[in-house]
Structures are given as C-alpha cells and as structure tokens.
Amino acid sequence: MNEEQSETRQERREERLRKKKERVLKHGKSLARTYMDAILKRLKRRKVDR
C-alpha cells in the first residue's frame, strides 16, 4: 500500500513539474517575441531617419 501511494505522489509531482515547465516556456517565447518586435521597430525607425 505504501509503495502504491508514493508512486501516485511521484506521478502527481511529475505532472505538476511538467505543467510548470510548459508555463515557463510559453512565457519565455512571448517575452522573446516582445524583445524582437522592439528591436525591429527601432531598426525600421533608424532606416527612415537616415
């Protein structure tokens, strides 16, 4: 019985960690896109000014 419970606990832990990792990746991609957009906007503005 103890072995069964600890396995279930481990499975729940793995699932929680997997979900947390997915959330972090999504956030990172969005943040990277924001930085890229800002950099591209700056470069476009620089080309127009010259």
Residue pairs with C-beta under 8 A, 6 or more apart in sequence:
none
